[in-house]
Amino acid sequence: MLELNSEHATVLMDEILHSIFFLGKINDPQHPPESIVTDAEMLDGLKSIYPRPFDHYSSQLPKRSPFSCVLDMIVLLTGQEKEEEIKRKVREITEQLIRGKERPLSSSTICVSQIPNSDLNSHRYYGVSMSTAGRIPGRIMVAASCLSFWDKYVAGAVMTYYPNKAKKRYFDGTIKLPENVRCKAFKIVQGTPLHHCRSCKNLFFKTNERYEWAYGNCAEVESLSNLFKNVEEVREQAKPTSVNSTEENRKKAEESVKKELRRLLKQKKFKWDGEFFTPQHPQQNVKK
């Protein structure tokens, strides 16, 4: 990430450091920043330029997993229209990570979404699958992303089934993506296309797949969230239509997600101050 870093991407370094340090904190066994960044000179440099991740990784939650920040940086530096090059760079970084002995915080799937448009170069919106090691960290990050980062409609769809793959009786935030919107997932290392799983069917699509992943783990969630954040017309076409999708019921669902999040954090002995980490440019980070 430091090698990829540029003036426009520095705020992403602030975010990825915090996300990695947080996941090290809740890992079993714990991995403090000193055991993650083992080069003392680099560690001191990071503390000087990016002090806030070191200050807040043991009290605030990240809004998303680390590899999502890696993807954002690659898209930013490559250009969103260069889909094949972006997939190639993501694959190269993933292959570097999985050569290590430890289980890496890398994703297995990338997804690309495009607006219905006759222009083949229409804007592309990317997402990767959840990049955490272990079931509980994954559930923690899905809850955090629902509450703080993903588009409201996408988060509502995930919260409908979170955390136990069982649909809530009182809230249905599922949506139906217009059929002419391209949303395609690929295996990162192999590059082969993937069918949408049953979880994605329940949230967004029509598909015959039977395998059901944990809701919020799939790359489609992040990709569609990025699409909806930028294309209001498609977002409104896809909005939930169930009579149970009221603001009151949504708030009830949010509270249930937050309750589960606090339970999981307590299980990991993490003392959350109730805040989500907001990344800043290094110039804002300098301690006075």
N, C-alpha and C positions, 0 to 999 in steps of 0.2 A: 504493500500500500504506500509506503514511503517512497518507493521508486516511482510509482505512478503519480505521486502527489504533484499538484500544480497550484498556482495562485487561486484558481477558481474552485479547487477541490479540497482546500485545507480544512474547511468546516466539517467535511466528511471524516477527516482523520480524528477530529475531536470526538465525533460520534462513534466511530468504530473502536477506538481505544476504550471508551467507557463500556461499550457493549461487550467487548472481549473480557475486560477486567471484571465486569459483573458476573459473566458466566463462569469465570474462574473462581469467583467468590462463592457461588452456589454449587460448585462442582464437589464431588466426593471422591477423592480428597480435594480440599481447596487448593487453588493455584493463585497466590498473590501476584501482583504485577512483577515483582522481582524474579519470580520463577517463570514468568511468561517472556519478559524481555531480559534475557540473561547477560547481554552486553552492558556492562556498567556505564560506559560512556554514552551509549544510546539511551539508556534508561534516564540518566541525568538530563540529557538533551530533551527527551520527551516531557519530563517533569517541568522543565523550564518553559517549553513552547506550549504544551498542552496540560496545564496544571489541573484543570477542572475534572477530567476523567479520574485522576488520582484522588481528588478530594471527595468525589461523589459516588464512586462505584460501589461503596458499601452502604449507601443510604438511598440512592435514587434508582429508578428502573429505566432501562433503555426502552425506546419506543419500537425498536425492531432489531432483528438479529444481524450479526456482523456482515455476512455475505451480501445482504441487501445493500449495504454501504459500498462494498466492493463493486457490485453491479452498477450502482449509480455513478461511481467514479469512472468506470470503463465507458459507460454510455456518454457521460459528459465529455470525456477526452477523445472519444472515437467519432461521435456524431450518431444520433439515434437512427438515421436512415441506413447505416451500414450494418445491417442485421447479421450477415455472415461473419463479418470481422468481429463484431461484439461477441457472438457465440464462440468464435475461435479463441479470443482472449480469455473469456470466462473458462473455457476448457483448459487452456494452458495453465492458468492459475490453480484450477482444481487439481490438475494432474501433479503439479508441484506440491500441493498440500497433502495429497493422499499417499505420497511417497514416504512420509514420515511415519514414525512408530506409533505416535499417539493418534487417537481418532480426531480428525480435523473438524473445525467449525465451517465446513463447506456444504454447499447445496448439491443435490443430485439432479435437479430439474430446472430448466429455464422456460419461461413462457413469453410469447410475443402477442400483443393485441393491437389491432388496427381499426380505425374508423371505417365504416362503409364508404368507399370513395373510389371513383373510376381511376384516380391518380395512383399509379403503382408506388409512388414515392410518398404516399400519405404517412403522417407521423406514426411512429411505432412506440409502444409503451411496454416496458419489460418488467419481469418479476422473476424471482427465484424461490425455490421451496425453502422451508424453514431450516436454518443452519444452526442447530444446537446438538449437543451430545447428551442423549438421555431423554426419557419420556417427560419427566417433571419439568426440566428446563424448557422443553418445547411447549408444554402447556402454559407455562408462565409467560413465555414470549408471545404466544397467540393471544392470551388475555390482555397483555400490555399493548399489543398492536391494535386490538379491537377498541380499547379504551382511549388510545392516544394518537394513533397514526393512520390507520386505514380509512378510506372513504366511508362515510356514514352508512350508505346502503350496503356496501360490501361487509363492513363490520357487523351490521344488523343480520345479514344472512348467516354469517359464521356464528354469531351469538345465539341464533335460533337452535343450533345443535350442540353448542359448547356447554359442558366439557365431555359429555359421555356418549356422544353420537346419537343421543335421544332427542327428538324434536320437542321443544317446549309446547305445552298445551295452550299457554296463554299468549304466546308471541310467535308470529310468523313473519320474519323479515326477509324471506327468500325472494329472489328476483329472477326474471327471465331475460337473458341477454338476447337482443335482436339477432335473428338468424344470419343476417348479412354482415355481422361484425366478425372479423377474423380474430380468433383466440386459439393459439396453437402452442402446445407444450412439447419440449424436446428433452431427451436425456442429455445432460451436459457433456459427459465424457464420450459416449458413443455417437451423439449427434442424431440419433434416430427419433422420429416423431412418436408421441405418446397419445393414446386415447384418454379422454377425460375420465376420471374415476367416478365411482358412484357418489362420493361426497360432493364432487363438482356438479354432478347431475342434480342432486338434491338442492344445491345452492343456486345454480346458474343455467344449466344446459339440459339438452336431451341427449342421452347416451345409453348404451346397453351394457356398459361395464358393471361388473358385480363387486369388484374390490372397493372397499370403503376405508380410506385413510382417515386419520384424525382430522377433524375440521379445522381449517386455517393453516394446515401444513403445506398445501399444494401451491405451486408457483402461480397458478391461475388467479389466486386471491390477490396477490401483490400486483400482478400485471393489470388486472381489471380495476383495482383500486387506483392505480396511476392513470388509467384511461378515464375513469369517471371524474377524477380530480381536474382533468384538463378538457373534457368534452361534455359540456352540460347537456347537449341535445341527446346524446346516447344515454347518459345517466338517467335523464327523465323518462326515456322510453323504457328503461329497465327497472324502474322503481317498483318496490313491493306493492302488491294490490290486495293482500289479504285484509279482511276486516279486523284481524288481530294485530295488524301493524300500526298501532296507535302510538303516540309519543309517550303516553302513560305506561303502556305495556313495554315499550322499548326501555324506559328508565328502570322498570322492574327487572328486565333482562340484564341491563348494565350492572345493577346492584348484585345480581346473582353471580355475574362474572367477576366482579370485584371481590365478592365474598370468597369465591373459589381461589382467586389470586392470592388473597391474604392467607388463606389456609395453606396453600402450597409454599408460600414464602416462609411461613412459620415453621413448616416441616423442614425447610432448608436452613432454619435459624437465621433468616435474613430480616433485619429490622428496617422496614421501609418507612421513609418519612412522608409518604403519600405523594411525592413529586415524581414526574418523569423528566429524565435528563434532556435538556435543551442544548444542542451543540452550538458553539460559537466560533467565530473566526479567531485565530490565535492572537491577533492584535487586541481583541477584547478580553483575552484570557490572561494577559500579562498582569501579574500581581504588583500592586503599588505599595 
